[in-house]
Amino acid sequence: MKKIYIILPLFFLLILISISISIFSFEEESSIGVNPKIEAIYYGSYQEKLNAVHYIGSEKIMAGLRPIIDQLEKRQKGELNLNPDLVARMCTTLGRLKHPAGNAILLDLADSSKKRITALLELDKKSKKEPPQKKDGEEFVTTFSNLDYRLEAEGEFIIGINALRALGDLDIASGVDKLKAVVSDKSEFMEFRVAALKALPNTTFSDDKLIGIIEKILEDEKYDYLKVQAAYTLLFKDGTHPAARKKLIELLGSSDYEVRRDVALAMMELKMSAFVVPLEEAIKIEDDERIRSILLKAEHECKYYIKCCRHP
């Protein structure tokens, strides 16, 4: 009988402990948030935050919209320090969610990136070292002589580029106006103009003046990178644009392998019969296996699309 008296209190004690643990766990979960994949944006490590942002974007989890905007706004106010790659991924995710609430912060990020890069350039000019001479077509960030300034500028470029691309995905009037302004401004950084041109085909823009500006880029722009994207944007909007088609085919013979790569990617997406023969000729003489692989894919896409159209 004594054994029973001893065991019963112990039994009830264990029950009380388990109930207390359950209540504590519930309160802790409620205070943090329901979905641990989303709450990682606030409390997780860098990799966990990246995974959370990727999860929200790939699955289009709208519950993740506010946490992302909140983190970006705190970053812009100087209250939070975020890795540039994480900020860029957040921009991309806002574009995928396609909610107008993301437009304002994306505009702010695009503007602040340009301002910060400009400020870094001024600081770099005041440094004692002479900046290296930039070759034609070379990326702008290579003109920095101070490594710290250059690394920070590269991070800002990544943020600005992804913010502009996301504005195109949202396709909201103020965002599209920003893209038009960047494309039209010759004093703008080349990387940002390319990003804006890449974003425009995702929008419903209809502006004869802008078309004229893009055609002007096609004719007399210094950088071939811009010409490739200008040609793509014009052909995406109007598949019959002869000057754009001719320019893409011409740039397929560029000595710059990155330009040839961009042309091949553009042709792959456009899937036009006019590109089949030029691609076949380019494949014959391409000496870079990486580019040759892309050219072969582009050729396949163009031929496959023609076949589908002729034999539905």
Sequence and secondary structure as in RCSB ss.txt:
>XXXX:A:sequence
MKKIYIILPLFFLLILISISISIFSFEEESSIGVNPKIEAIYYGSYQEKLNAVHYIGSEKIMAGLRPIIDQLEKR
QKGELNLNPDLVARMCTTLGRLKHPAGNAILLDLADSSKKRITALLELDKKSKKEPPQKKDGEEFVTTFSNLDYR
LEAEGEFIIGINALRALGDLDIASGVDKLKAVVSDKSEFMEFRVAALKALPNTTFSDDKLIGIIEKILEDEKYDY
LKVQAAYTLLFKDGTHPAARKKLIELLGSSDYEVRRDVALAMMELKMSAFVVPLEEAIKIEDDERIRSILLKAEH
ECKYYIKCCRHP
>XXXX:A:secstr
 HHHHHHHHHHHHHHHHHHHHHHHHHHHHHHH S HHHHHHHHS HHHHHHHHHHHHHHT GGGHHHHHHHHHHH
HTTS    HHHHHHHHHHHHHHT GGGHHHHHHHHHHHHHHHHHHHHHHHTSSS      TT  GGGG  SHHHH
HHHHHHHHHHHHHHHHHHHHT HHHHHHHHHHHH TTS HHHHHHHHHHGGGS    HHHHHHHHHHHHH S HH
HHHHHHHHHHHH TT HHHHHHHHHHTT S HHHHHHHHHHHHHH  GGGHHHHHHHHHH   HHHHHHHHHHHH
HHHHHHHHHH  
